[in-house]
Amino acid sequence: MKDLSLHLMDIIQNSITAGATRIAVVLQADGKPYRLTFEVTDNGRGMDPEFLQKVTDPFKTTRTTREVGLGIPLLKQSAEMAGGELTLHSERNKGTTLKATFDVNHIDRIPLGDIAGTIQMLIMAQPDISWNIEFSSLHDRFELDTDEVKQQLEGVPIQQSDVLEWIQNTIQEGIEAVFGGVLDEINR
């Protein structure tokens, strides 16, 4: 996959398939040298220990529509190619946390891509899920919680077009504020 937003879409599809009602997305750049951490946590069904051991194998999948599952193995490869790693923690009936790290300045680090558009599309497609989005760096911090947004909307559907546009713009502004000057691809 050419950017993190595509990995995000794929990983979150796994969370949705696992019945998650709450999904947290964290992007963090910190340390010296800078490390980019990409983390998705859900409260879905989780994985049993045997499957967790094999989940990075592209020929292990829970899908019935095909015999391969490339999302997690490709994210692992992207992280390792950029001097990072992929870790997974999952408990049956409690949920899963997937974390990938990347050396920010590594020549093979994939760019963020359209994170704001991807999250906006996911919220539009799954408005009943509670989404918590968090970005942080040594410079700034941003957080958006859709449960709080829904309270402020006082009954207006979160998937209404002007609300979704506001969400996308707010997330993009958060990315620029937090990662501008830290990640090359972010222009302020």
Sequence and secondary structure as in RCSB ss.txt:
>XXXX:A:sequence
MKDLSLHLMDIIQNSITAGATRIAVVLQADGKPYRLTFEVTDNGRGMDPEFLQKVTDPFKTTRTTREVGLGIPLL
KQSAEMAGGELTLHSERNKGTTLKATFDVNHIDRIPLGDIAGTIQMLIMAQPDISWNIEFSSLHDRFELDTDEVK
QQLEGVPIQQSDVLEWIQNTIQEGIEAVFGGVLDEINR
>XXXX:A:secstr
  SHHHHHHHHHHHHHHTT SEEEEEEEEETTTTEEEEEEEE S    HHHHHHTTSTT  S SS S   HHHHH
HHHHHHTT  EEEEEETTTEEEEEEEEETT TT     SHHHHHHHHHHH TTSEEEEEEEESS EEEEEHHHHH
HHHTT  TTSHHHHHHHHHHHHHHHHHHHTTTSTT   
